[in-house]
């Protein structure tokens, strides 16, 4: 019996340097602005306070191949603390092998064990494959649109 080459675990500050290249890949893929120093500082703040959010790393033979970034907030509508799946990314060459499915199921089980009743996310309309993955794992649109205002 061979050992499973895929592992999923919450990141610590010690994991940041291994995680940054994959996170940078997410920003490059979506053509989002990237400021290395700023992103590092935000991630260090997050990793120092797991009550605010977490970074779930996916490794294949110890190499980081993906991640999910979770932020927590309070929702009266959902009766307590809610998880926002703010970012999810797998290196393109690792997609289609069930790793995203494992990540979502691991995430749901871990958060449920903590008493978190809901995971929310947003899906870019330009990425129907992401919407398909989420739908296969129980996510449904709530017929709302996320609005933002930078201040």
Residue frames as a rotation matrix with the C-alpha (Angstrom) as fourth column:
UNK 1
0.579 0.815 0.000 0.00
0.815 -0.579 0.000 0.00
0.000 0.000 -1.000 0.00
UNK 2
-0.430 -0.747 0.507 1.45
0.738 -0.614 -0.280 3.36
0.521 0.254 0.815 -1.01
UNK 3
-0.441 0.207 -0.874 1.12
0.653 -0.594 -0.470 6.49
-0.616 -0.777 0.127 1.06
UNK 4
0.602 0.712 0.360 -1.29
0.790 -0.466 -0.399 9.16
-0.116 0.524 -0.843 -0.16
UNK 5
-0.428 -0.854 0.295 0.79
0.884 -0.463 -0.059 11.90
0.187 0.235 0.954 -1.79
UNK 6
-0.155 0.470 0.869 -1.93
0.111 -0.866 0.488 14.53
0.982 0.172 0.082 -1.09
UNK 7
-0.426 0.083 -0.901 -2.15
0.904 0.072 -0.421 16.19
0.030 -0.994 -0.105 2.30
UNK 8
0.089 0.529 0.844 -4.41
0.237 -0.834 0.498 18.99
0.967 0.156 -0.199 3.51
UNK 9
0.020 -0.053 -0.998 -3.74
0.999 0.048 0.018 21.03
0.047 -0.997 0.054 6.63
UNK 10
0.946 0.323 -0.010 -4.14
0.321 -0.935 0.154 24.48
0.040 -0.149 -0.988 8.09
UNK 11
0.226 -0.900 0.373 -1.10
0.459 -0.239 -0.856 26.64
0.859 0.365 0.359 7.47
UNK 12
0.608 -0.203 -0.767 1.07
0.682 -0.360 0.636 28.22
-0.406 -0.911 -0.080 10.10
UNK 13
0.782 -0.391 -0.485 3.45
-0.431 -0.902 0.033 31.17
-0.450 0.184 -0.874 9.82
UNK 14
-0.169 -0.921 0.350 6.23
-0.305 0.387 0.870 28.68
-0.937 0.040 -0.346 9.04
UNK 15
-0.047 0.239 0.970 4.37
0.738 0.662 -0.128 27.65
-0.673 0.710 -0.208 5.84
UNK 16
0.584 0.461 -0.668 4.11
0.013 -0.828 -0.560 31.13
-0.812 0.319 -0.489 4.35
UNK 17
-0.211 -0.739 -0.640 7.18
-0.716 -0.328 0.616 31.00
-0.665 0.588 -0.460 2.10
UNK 18
-0.864 -0.043 0.501 6.01
0.215 0.869 0.446 27.68
-0.455 0.493 -0.742 0.63
UNK 19
-0.006 0.986 0.169 2.48
0.768 0.113 -0.631 29.02
-0.641 0.126 -0.757 0.08
UNK 20
0.054 0.062 -0.997 3.29
-0.151 -0.986 -0.070 32.38
-0.987 0.154 -0.044 -1.52
UNK 21
-0.882 -0.394 -0.260 4.22
-0.288 0.013 0.957 31.06
-0.373 0.919 -0.125 -5.01
UNK 22
-0.664 0.709 0.239 0.83
0.744 0.593 0.306 29.34
0.076 0.381 -0.921 -5.36
UNK 23
0.188 0.721 -0.667 -1.04
0.676 -0.588 -0.444 32.36
-0.712 -0.368 -0.598 -4.00
UNK 24
-0.372 -0.415 -0.831 0.89
-0.329 -0.778 0.536 34.53
-0.868 0.472 0.153 -6.44
UNK 25
-0.975 0.017 0.222 -0.26
0.198 0.522 0.830 32.12
-0.101 0.853 -0.512 -9.17
UNK 26
-0.108 0.991 -0.075 -3.90
0.937 0.076 -0.340 32.76
-0.331 -0.107 -0.937 -8.22
UNK 27
0.259 0.185 -0.948 -3.38
0.140 -0.978 -0.153 36.51
-0.956 -0.093 -0.279 -8.57
UNK 28
-0.726 -0.557 -0.402 -1.58
-0.357 -0.195 0.914 36.09
-0.588 0.807 -0.057 -11.88
UNK 29
-0.786 0.465 0.408 -4.33
0.605 0.715 0.351 33.76
-0.129 0.523 -0.843 -13.18
UNK 30
0.233 0.968 -0.099 -7.09
0.947 -0.249 -0.203 36.25
-0.221 -0.046 -0.974 -12.40
UNK 31
-0.236 -0.450 0.861 -4.96
0.672 -0.716 -0.190 39.28
0.702 0.534 0.471 -13.30
UNK 32
0.871 0.437 -0.222 -5.43
0.442 -0.502 0.743 40.76
0.213 -0.746 -0.631 -9.83
UNK 33
0.475 -0.730 0.492 -2.89
-0.514 -0.684 -0.518 43.31
0.714 -0.007 -0.700 -8.56
UNK 34
0.706 -0.337 -0.623 -0.03
0.602 0.749 0.276 41.81
0.373 -0.570 0.732 -6.55
UNK 35
0.346 -0.648 0.679 2.06
-0.648 -0.688 -0.327 43.60
0.679 -0.327 -0.657 -3.97
UNK 36
0.054 -0.386 -0.921 4.30
0.250 0.898 -0.362 40.96
0.967 -0.211 0.145 -2.36
UNK 37
-0.891 -0.452 0.040 5.04
0.089 -0.261 -0.961 42.93
0.445 -0.853 0.273 0.80
UNK 38
-0.457 0.798 0.393 1.39
-0.877 -0.479 -0.046 43.83
0.152 -0.365 0.919 1.35
UNK 39
0.427 0.629 -0.650 0.12
-0.524 0.757 0.389 40.30
0.737 0.174 0.653 0.73
UNK 40
-0.301 -0.623 -0.722 2.78
0.341 0.636 -0.692 38.84
0.890 -0.455 0.021 3.02
UNK 41
-0.933 -0.049 0.358 1.79
-0.279 -0.534 -0.798 41.26
0.230 -0.844 0.485 5.80
UNK 42
-0.035 0.994 0.102 -1.93
-0.965 -0.060 0.257 40.46
0.261 -0.089 0.961 5.43
UNK 43
0.414 0.165 -0.895 -1.24
-0.179 0.979 0.097 36.71
0.893 0.120 0.435 5.45
UNK 44
-0.661 -0.681 -0.316 1.03
0.237 0.211 -0.948 37.01
0.712 -0.702 0.022 8.50
UNK 45
-0.683 0.505 0.527 -1.78
-0.726 -0.546 -0.417 38.82
0.077 -0.668 0.740 10.34
UNK 46
0.343 0.860 -0.379 -4.24
-0.806 0.476 0.351 36.11
0.482 0.185 0.857 9.33
UNK 47
0.169 -0.342 -0.924 -1.94
0.112 0.938 -0.327 33.24
0.979 -0.048 0.197 10.35
UNK 48
-0.851 -0.512 0.121 -1.28
-0.019 -0.199 -0.980 34.90
0.525 -0.836 0.159 13.71
UNK 49
-0.658 0.697 0.286 -5.01
-0.597 -0.251 -0.762 35.01
-0.459 -0.672 0.581 14.53
UNK 50
-0.973 0.229 -0.025 -6.87
0.169 0.784 0.597 31.84
0.156 0.577 -0.802 13.43
UNK 51
-0.364 0.889 -0.279 -10.09
0.592 -0.011 -0.806 33.28
-0.719 -0.459 -0.523 14.84
UNK 52
-0.081 0.272 -0.959 -10.18
-0.494 -0.847 -0.199 35.73
-0.866 0.457 0.203 11.93
UNK 53
0.753 0.291 -0.590 -9.52
-0.658 0.307 -0.688 33.20
-0.019 0.906 0.422 9.22
UNK 54
0.271 -0.643 0.716 -7.30
-0.123 0.715 0.689 30.41
-0.955 -0.275 0.115 8.00
UNK 55
0.120 -0.337 -0.934 -5.25
-0.993 -0.047 -0.110 29.22
-0.006 0.940 -0.340 5.09
UNK 56
0.602 0.119 0.790 -5.73
-0.193 0.981 -0.001 25.57
-0.775 -0.152 0.613 4.10
UNK 57
-0.144 -0.752 -0.643 -2.78
-0.935 -0.109 0.337 24.22
-0.323 0.650 -0.688 2.14
UNK 58
0.930 0.302 0.210 -2.89
-0.188 0.881 -0.433 21.33
-0.316 0.363 0.876 -0.30
UNK 59
-0.030 -0.992 -0.121 0.40
-0.873 -0.032 0.486 19.54
-0.486 0.120 -0.866 -0.74
UNK 60
0.970 0.104 -0.221 1.46
-0.203 0.844 -0.497 16.83
0.135 0.527 0.839 -3.14
UNK 61
0.488 -0.824 -0.289 4.60
0.786 0.558 -0.265 15.09
0.379 -0.098 0.920 -1.88
UNK 62
0.066 -0.387 -0.920 5.26
0.847 -0.465 0.257 18.11
-0.527 -0.796 0.297 0.36
UNK 63
-0.921 -0.303 0.244 5.05
0.388 -0.752 0.533 20.63
0.022 0.586 0.810 -2.53
UNK 64
-0.341 0.829 -0.443 2.22
0.077 -0.445 -0.892 23.17
-0.937 -0.338 0.088 -2.14
UNK 65
-0.860 0.095 0.501 -0.10
0.510 0.177 0.842 22.74
-0.009 0.980 -0.201 -5.12
UNK 66
-0.189 0.846 0.498 -3.11
0.329 -0.424 0.844 24.69
0.925 0.323 -0.198 -3.91
UNK 67
-0.952 -0.075 -0.298 -4.84
0.307 -0.288 -0.907 26.52
-0.018 -0.955 0.297 -1.13
UNK 68
0.126 0.961 0.247 -8.11
0.662 -0.267 0.700 27.81
0.739 0.076 -0.670 0.24
UNK 69
-0.921 -0.353 0.163 -8.31
0.147 -0.704 -0.695 31.07
0.360 -0.616 0.701 2.15
UNK 70
0.030 0.935 -0.354 -11.11
0.805 0.188 0.562 31.27
0.592 -0.302 -0.747 4.70
UNK 71
-0.846 -0.142 0.513 -12.29
-0.165 -0.846 -0.507 34.41
0.506 -0.514 0.693 6.51
UNK 72
-0.457 0.695 -0.555 -14.78
0.874 0.468 -0.133 34.31
0.167 -0.546 -0.821 9.37
UNK 73
-0.833 0.277 0.479 -17.57
-0.306 -0.952 0.019 36.75
0.461 -0.131 0.878 10.09
UNK 74
-0.788 0.615 0.018 -20.71
0.202 0.286 -0.937 36.91
-0.581 -0.735 -0.350 12.22
UNK 75
-0.790 0.611 -0.038 -24.09
-0.226 -0.233 0.946 36.52
0.569 0.756 0.322 10.54
UNK 76
-0.592 0.690 0.417 -27.36
-0.594 -0.023 -0.804 36.88
-0.545 -0.724 0.424 12.36
UNK 77
0.219 0.685 -0.695 -29.10
-0.972 0.215 -0.094 35.38
0.085 0.696 0.713 9.32
UNK 78
0.213 -0.230 -0.949 -27.05
-0.285 0.915 -0.286 32.17
0.934 0.332 0.129 9.70
UNK 79
0.929 0.368 0.026 -27.08
-0.118 0.230 0.966 32.12
0.350 -0.901 0.257 13.51
UNK 80
0.744 -0.667 -0.041 -23.43
0.160 0.119 0.980 32.73
-0.648 -0.736 0.195 14.24
UNK 81
-0.087 -0.913 -0.398 -19.97
-0.491 -0.308 0.815 32.55
-0.867 0.266 -0.422 12.80
UNK 82
0.914 0.361 0.186 -19.85
0.031 0.395 -0.918 31.93
-0.405 0.845 0.350 9.05
UNK 83
-0.149 -0.972 0.184 -16.89
0.339 0.125 0.932 31.00
-0.929 0.201 0.311 6.86
UNK 84
0.786 0.229 -0.573 -16.25
-0.428 -0.468 -0.774 32.88
-0.446 0.854 -0.270 3.65
UNK 85
0.266 -0.686 0.677 -14.25
0.714 0.613 0.340 30.84
-0.648 0.393 0.652 1.15
UNK 86
0.552 -0.049 -0.832 -12.49
-0.210 -0.974 -0.082 33.90
-0.807 0.220 -0.548 -0.19
UNK 87
0.125 -0.564 -0.816 -9.96
-0.992 -0.050 -0.118 32.20
0.026 0.824 -0.565 -2.44
UNK 88
0.494 -0.089 0.865 -9.48
-0.080 0.986 0.148 28.67
-0.866 -0.142 0.480 -3.74
UNK 89
0.537 -0.396 -0.745 -6.77
-0.843 -0.221 -0.490 27.78
0.029 0.891 -0.452 -6.22
UNK 90
0.558 -0.454 0.694 -5.04
0.190 0.884 0.426 24.69
-0.808 -0.106 0.580 -7.51
UNK 91
-0.462 -0.758 -0.461 -2.09
-0.437 -0.258 0.862 24.74
-0.772 0.599 -0.212 -9.87
UNK 92
0.211 0.647 -0.733 -3.53
-0.953 -0.030 -0.301 24.17
-0.217 0.762 0.611 -13.37
UNK 93
-0.349 -0.437 -0.829 -1.59
-0.683 0.724 -0.094 20.95
0.641 0.533 -0.552 -13.92
UNK 94
-0.997 -0.031 0.071 -3.22
-0.074 0.664 -0.744 19.39
-0.023 -0.747 -0.664 -10.82
UNK 95
-0.350 0.936 -0.035 -6.84
-0.811 -0.322 -0.489 20.06
-0.469 -0.143 0.871 -11.76
UNK 96
0.206 0.599 -0.774 -9.28
-0.900 0.427 0.091 17.35
0.385 0.678 0.627 -12.79
UNK 97
-0.457 -0.466 -0.758 -7.85
-0.150 0.880 -0.450 14.67
0.877 -0.091 -0.472 -10.51
UNK 98
0.377 0.738 -0.559 -10.28
0.489 0.354 0.797 15.12
0.787 -0.574 -0.227 -7.60
UNK 99
-0.597 -0.679 -0.428 -8.02
0.731 -0.240 -0.639 17.32
0.331 -0.694 0.640 -5.47
UNK 100
-0.763 0.380 0.523 -10.50
-0.372 -0.920 0.126 20.22
0.529 -0.098 0.843 -5.46
UNK 101
0.298 0.900 -0.317 -13.24
-0.243 0.393 0.887 17.84
0.923 -0.187 0.336 -4.34
UNK 102
0.109 -0.348 -0.931 -11.06
0.812 0.571 -0.119 16.56
0.573 -0.744 0.345 -1.50
UNK 103
-0.877 -0.457 0.146 -10.23
0.322 -0.787 -0.527 20.10
0.356 -0.415 0.837 -0.48
UNK 104
-0.399 0.801 0.446 -13.91
-0.578 -0.598 0.555 21.13
0.711 -0.037 0.702 -0.34
UNK 105
0.500 0.603 -0.622 -14.95
0.064 0.690 0.721 18.04
0.863 -0.400 0.307 1.62
UNK 106
-0.233 -0.681 -0.694 -12.05
0.858 0.192 -0.477 18.40
0.458 -0.706 0.539 4.07
UNK 107
-0.886 -0.076 0.458 -12.90
-0.034 -0.973 -0.227 22.07
0.463 -0.216 0.860 4.51
UNK 108
0.013 0.984 0.176 -16.59
-0.524 -0.144 0.840 21.36
0.852 -0.103 0.514 5.16
UNK 109
0.469 0.141 -0.872 -15.83
0.473 0.793 0.384 18.61
0.745 -0.593 0.305 7.67
UNK 110
-0.534 -0.768 -0.354 -13.25
0.745 -0.229 -0.626 20.72
0.400 -0.598 0.695 9.53
UNK 111
-0.812 0.254 0.526 -15.52
-0.306 -0.952 -0.012 23.75
0.498 -0.170 0.851 9.78
UNK 112
0.256 0.943 -0.212 -18.55
-0.302 0.286 0.909 21.68
0.918 -0.169 0.358 10.76
UNK 113
0.137 -0.303 -0.943 -16.52
0.762 0.641 -0.095 20.15
0.633 -0.705 0.319 13.58
UNK 114
-0.871 -0.477 -0.116 -15.92
0.456 -0.698 -0.552 23.71
0.182 -0.534 0.826 14.84
UNK 115
-0.243 0.877 -0.415 -19.65
0.736 -0.112 -0.668 24.44
-0.632 -0.467 -0.618 14.85
UNK 116
-0.710 -0.010 -0.704 -19.62
-0.354 -0.859 0.370 26.71
-0.608 0.512 0.606 11.81
UNK 117
-0.022 0.865 0.502 -23.02
0.145 0.500 -0.854 26.29
-0.989 0.054 -0.136 10.11
UNK 118
0.897 0.412 0.161 -22.38
0.252 -0.176 -0.952 27.85
-0.364 0.894 -0.261 6.69
UNK 119
-0.379 -0.925 -0.009 -19.62
0.482 -0.206 0.852 28.31
-0.790 0.319 0.524 4.13
UNK 120
0.778 0.588 -0.222 -20.22
0.154 -0.521 -0.840 31.05
-0.610 0.619 -0.495 1.59
UNK 121
-0.397 -0.894 0.207 -18.30
0.533 -0.041 0.845 31.89
-0.747 0.445 0.493 -1.56
UNK 122
0.451 0.471 -0.758 -18.50
-0.446 -0.617 -0.648 33.90
-0.773 0.630 -0.068 -4.73
UNK 123
0.015 -0.376 0.927 -17.99
0.663 0.698 0.272 32.52
-0.749 0.610 0.259 -8.22
UNK 124
-0.484 -0.272 -0.832 -16.70
-0.416 -0.764 0.492 34.48
-0.770 0.585 0.257 -11.17
UNK 125
0.570 0.821 0.034 -19.12
-0.318 0.258 -0.912 34.06
-0.758 0.509 0.408 -14.09
UNK 126
0.397 -0.503 -0.768 -16.12
-0.904 -0.071 -0.421 33.61
0.158 0.861 -0.483 -16.39
UNK 127
-0.704 -0.710 -0.031 -15.24
-0.678 0.683 -0.271 30.31
0.213 -0.170 -0.962 -14.66
UNK 128
0.326 0.940 -0.104 -18.12
-0.871 0.341 0.354 27.86
0.368 -0.024 0.930 -15.10
UNK 129
0.050 -0.368 -0.929 -15.83
0.056 0.929 -0.365 24.94
0.997 -0.033 0.067 -14.23
UNK 130
-0.932 -0.338 0.131 -15.45
-0.080 -0.161 -0.984 26.38
0.354 -0.927 0.123 -10.73
UNK 131
-0.304 0.903 0.304 -19.24
-0.953 -0.287 -0.101 26.78
-0.005 -0.320 0.947 -10.44
UNK 132
0.369 0.416 -0.831 -19.66
-0.523 0.832 0.184 23.16
0.768 0.367 0.525 -11.52
UNK 133
-0.505 -0.634 -0.586 -17.22
0.210 0.569 -0.795 21.93
0.837 -0.525 -0.154 -8.85
UNK 134
-0.914 0.166 0.370 -18.99
-0.404 -0.448 -0.797 23.92
0.033 -0.878 0.477 -6.15
UNK 135
0.021 0.992 -0.121 -22.43
-0.977 0.046 0.210 22.71
0.214 0.114 0.970 -7.26
UNK 136
0.148 -0.027 -0.989 -21.27
-0.166 0.985 -0.052 19.08
0.975 0.172 0.141 -7.13
UNK 137
-0.643 -0.478 -0.598 -20.30
0.503 0.325 -0.801 19.68
0.577 -0.816 0.031 -3.49
UNK 138
-0.120 0.781 -0.613 -23.58
0.992 0.124 -0.036 21.15
0.048 -0.612 -0.789 -2.30
UNK 139
-0.733 -0.111 -0.672 -23.12
0.229 -0.969 -0.089 24.87
-0.641 -0.219 0.736 -2.88
UNK 140
0.002 0.792 0.611 -26.13
1.000 0.006 -0.011 26.67
-0.013 0.611 -0.792 -4.33
UNK 141
-0.771 -0.170 0.614 -26.65
0.282 -0.955 0.089 30.18
0.571 0.242 0.784 -5.54
UNK 142
-0.439 0.641 -0.629 -28.78
0.774 -0.086 -0.628 32.26
-0.457 -0.762 -0.458 -3.22
UNK 143
0.210 0.537 0.817 -29.83
0.922 -0.386 0.016 34.59
0.324 0.750 -0.576 -6.05
UNK 144
0.852 -0.076 -0.518 -27.85
0.181 -0.885 0.429 37.46
-0.491 -0.459 -0.740 -4.58
UNK 145
0.538 -0.749 0.387 -24.93
0.471 -0.114 -0.875 39.33
0.699 0.653 0.292 -6.01
UNK 146
0.206 -0.579 -0.789 -21.94
0.904 -0.196 0.380 40.46
-0.374 -0.792 0.483 -4.00
UNK 147
0.764 -0.002 0.645 -21.44
0.296 -0.887 -0.354 44.20
0.573 0.461 -0.678 -4.14
UNK 148
0.100 -0.802 -0.589 -18.29
0.985 -0.003 0.171 45.99
-0.139 -0.598 0.790 -3.07
UNK 149
0.891 -0.002 0.455 -17.22
0.092 -0.979 -0.183 49.53
0.445 0.205 -0.872 -2.38
UNK 150
-0.026 -0.952 -0.307 -13.56
0.893 0.115 -0.435 50.29
0.450 -0.285 0.847 -1.85
UNK 151
0.914 0.363 0.182 -13.16
0.228 -0.829 0.510 52.94
0.337 -0.424 -0.841 0.84
